[in-house]
């Protein structure tokens, strides 16, 4: 009896290494804002609310970060900080009831901490993030007694969820959602008329990372 030939088996592929520095870029979209314009007279009194400037639109960003990879029981955990700069054309405006108003996100600098878990193949990361952002906004309101045009800066806490897929040892693709909780910034013109800018919004982005 002739024994069947032994077919050598391919050794299992080594798990992807996620630890180390990386940089990347992304295209995003701001949406889901809620910034109703309310014009208050000097000294208080009734507030006139003609409309909303809910910023939305395309953004672009670049970022860099560092990740550590550790075993936790039978799973692999990946965690680390990421610093990002964002610009683009997220804005909104209206001309209604004798009032012309606009709001625009000029730029955003953010620092977030990302932590996630790898799948069994170690090539896909499911993660969440928490962080801090500082944005610069352009804002104008003219009408109903008010005449304000300028810019302001505001801080936000951020939370997000995402997924990243390794294409090879260096390149990966990712997609994520983030909510940016900005506060209410009072803006007052030269005559004492005032409003409050509330630029909080949701943000989604798709991008690529390069690991080193």
C-alpha positions as CSV (number, residue, x, y, z in Angstrom):
1,X,0.0,0.0,0.0
2,X,1.4,3.4,-1.0
3,X,1.0,6.1,1.6
4,X,-0.6,9.3,0.5
5,X,1.9,12.2,0.0
6,X,2.1,14.6,2.8
7,X,1.1,18.1,1.7
8,X,3.0,20.7,3.7
9,X,0.7,23.2,5.4
10,X,1.2,26.9,5.2
11,X,2.2,28.4,8.5
12,X,-0.4,30.8,10.0
13,X,0.1,34.4,9.0
14,X,1.6,36.5,11.7
15,X,-0.9,38.9,13.3
16,X,-0.7,42.5,12.2
17,X,1.4,44.8,14.4
18,X,-0.5,47.9,15.4
19,X,2.0,49.4,17.8
20,X,4.0,52.5,16.9
21,X,3.7,55.9,15.4
22,X,1.4,56.7,12.4
23,X,0.2,59.7,10.4
24,X,-2.8,60.1,8.1
25,X,-5.3,62.2,6.3
26,X,-9.1,62.2,5.9
27,X,-12.1,63.7,4.1
28,X,-15.1,64.4,6.3
29,X,-18.5,65.9,6.6
30,X,-20.0,68.1,9.3
31,X,-23.7,67.6,9.9
32,X,-26.5,67.5,12.6
33,X,-25.8,71.0,14.1
34,X,-28.4,73.0,16.0
35,X,-27.6,76.7,16.3
36,X,-30.7,78.9,16.4
37,X,-30.0,82.6,16.1
38,X,-31.6,84.6,18.9
39,X,-31.2,88.4,18.9
40,X,-31.5,90.0,22.4
41,X,-31.9,93.8,22.9
42,X,-29.6,95.7,25.1
43,X,-30.7,95.4,28.8
44,X,-32.7,92.2,28.1
45,X,-36.3,91.9,27.0
46,X,-37.8,89.6,24.3
47,X,-35.5,87.7,22.0
48,X,-36.1,87.6,18.3
49,X,-35.3,84.2,16.6
50,X,-35.5,84.5,12.8
51,X,-33.7,81.2,11.9
52,X,-30.8,78.9,12.3
53,X,-27.2,78.6,11.1
54,X,-26.6,74.9,11.4
55,X,-23.1,74.4,9.9
56,X,-22.6,71.5,7.5
57,X,-20.2,70.7,4.7
58,X,-17.0,69.0,3.6
59,X,-13.9,69.0,5.8
60,X,-10.3,67.8,5.4
61,X,-7.9,66.8,8.1
62,X,-4.4,65.6,8.8
63,X,-3.4,63.8,12.0
64,X,-0.6,62.0,13.8
65,X,-0.6,59.6,16.7
66,X,1.0,56.7,18.6
67,X,-0.5,53.3,19.6
68,X,0.4,50.6,22.1
69,X,-0.8,47.1,21.6
70,X,-1.3,44.7,24.6
71,X,-2.9,41.3,25.2
72,X,-5.9,41.3,27.6
73,X,-6.8,37.6,28.3
74,X,-7.5,36.2,24.8
75,X,-7.9,39.6,23.0
76,X,-5.6,42.3,21.7
77,X,-6.1,45.9,22.9
78,X,-4.8,48.9,21.0
79,X,-4.8,52.4,22.6
80,X,-3.1,55.8,22.2
81,X,-3.3,59.5,21.5
82,X,-4.0,61.3,18.2
83,X,-3.5,65.0,17.4
84,X,-5.4,66.4,14.4
85,X,-5.8,69.6,12.4
86,X,-9.0,70.2,10.4
87,X,-10.2,72.8,7.9
88,X,-12.8,72.9,5.1
89,X,-16.0,74.5,4.1
90,X,-18.5,73.6,6.8
91,X,-20.9,76.6,7.1
92,X,-24.5,77.8,6.9
93,X,-26.4,81.1,6.4
94,X,-29.9,82.5,6.0
95,X,-31.6,85.7,4.9
96,X,-35.0,85.8,6.5
97,X,-37.3,88.3,8.3
98,X,-34.9,91.2,7.7
99,X,-32.0,89.4,9.2
100,X,-28.9,88.0,7.4
101,X,-26.8,85.6,9.4
102,X,-23.9,83.2,8.8
103,X,-21.6,80.8,10.6
104,X,-18.5,79.0,9.4
105,X,-16.0,76.6,10.9
106,X,-12.6,78.0,10.0
107,X,-10.3,75.4,11.6
108,X,-10.3,72.9,14.4
109,X,-7.4,71.5,16.5
110,X,-8.2,68.3,18.5
111,X,-6.5,65.8,20.8
112,X,-8.3,62.5,21.3
113,X,-7.5,59.2,23.0
114,X,-8.5,56.1,21.1
115,X,-8.9,52.7,22.5
116,X,-10.1,49.6,20.7
117,X,-10.2,45.8,20.4
118,X,-8.9,43.7,17.5
119,X,-10.8,41.0,15.7
120,X,-9.5,37.4,15.7
121,X,-7.4,38.0,12.5
122,X,-5.8,41.0,14.2
123,X,-6.3,43.1,11.0
124,X,-9.4,45.1,12.0
125,X,-9.7,47.5,14.9
126,X,-13.0,48.5,16.5
127,X,-12.5,51.6,18.7
128,X,-14.0,54.4,20.6
129,X,-12.5,57.9,21.4
130,X,-12.8,60.7,23.8
131,X,-11.1,64.0,23.4
132,X,-10.8,67.8,23.5
133,X,-11.1,70.2,20.5
134,X,-10.7,73.9,20.0
135,X,-12.3,75.5,17.0
136,X,-12.2,78.9,15.4
137,X,-15.5,80.1,13.8
138,X,-16.5,83.0,11.7
139,X,-19.9,84.5,12.6
140,X,-22.1,87.4,11.4
141,X,-25.6,88.7,12.2
142,X,-27.1,91.8,10.7
143,X,-30.7,93.0,11.2
144,X,-33.3,93.5,13.9
145,X,-31.1,96.1,15.4
146,X,-28.0,93.9,15.6
147,X,-24.8,94.3,13.5
148,X,-22.1,91.8,14.4
149,X,-19.3,90.4,12.2
150,X,-16.2,88.7,13.5
151,X,-14.8,85.4,14.7
152,X,-14.6,83.6,18.0
153,X,-13.0,80.5,19.5
154,X,-14.6,77.8,21.6
155,X,-13.7,74.5,23.2
156,X,-15.5,71.2,22.9
157,X,-15.5,67.7,24.5
158,X,-15.7,65.0,21.8
159,X,-16.7,61.3,21.7
160,X,-16.6,59.0,18.8
161,X,-16.7,55.4,17.4
162,X,-14.7,54.0,14.5
163,X,-13.4,51.0,12.5
164,X,-9.9,50.7,11.0
165,X,-8.8,47.9,8.5
166,X,-5.2,47.0,7.9
167,X,-4.4,46.6,4.2
168,X,-0.8,45.5,4.9
169,X,1.8,46.2,7.6
170,X,2.0,50.0,6.8
171,X,-1.3,51.1,5.3
172,X,-4.8,51.0,6.7
173,X,-8.2,52.5,5.9
174,X,-10.7,53.9,8.6
175,X,-14.1,55.4,9.0
176,X,-15.4,57.1,12.1
177,X,-18.2,59.2,13.6
178,X,-17.7,61.9,16.3
179,X,-19.9,64.3,18.3
180,X,-18.4,67.7,19.3
181,X,-20.1,69.3,22.3
182,X,-19.4,73.0,22.0
183,X,-20.9,75.4,24.5
184,X,-22.8,78.7,24.0
185,X,-20.6,81.6,23.2
186,X,-22.2,85.1,23.8
187,X,-21.5,87.6,21.0
188,X,-22.3,91.3,21.4
189,X,-22.2,94.2,18.9
190,X,-21.1,97.8,19.5
191,X,-24.6,98.9,20.5
192,X,-25.3,96.1,23.0
193,X,-27.4,93.7,20.9
194,X,-26.4,90.1,21.6
195,X,-26.7,86.5,20.4
196,X,-25.3,83.2,21.4
197,X,-23.4,81.0,19.0
198,X,-23.8,77.2,19.6
199,X,-21.7,75.4,16.9
200,X,-22.0,71.8,18.3
201,X,-22.3,69.2,15.6
202,X,-21.7,65.7,14.4
203,X,-18.8,64.7,12.1
204,X,-18.0,61.7,10.0
205,X,-14.8,61.0,8.1
206,X,-13.0,58.5,5.9
207,X,-9.3,58.3,5.6
208,X,-6.0,56.4,5.5
209,X,-3.2,55.9,8.0
210,X,0.5,55.1,7.4
211,X,2.3,53.3,10.2
212,X,6.0,53.5,10.9
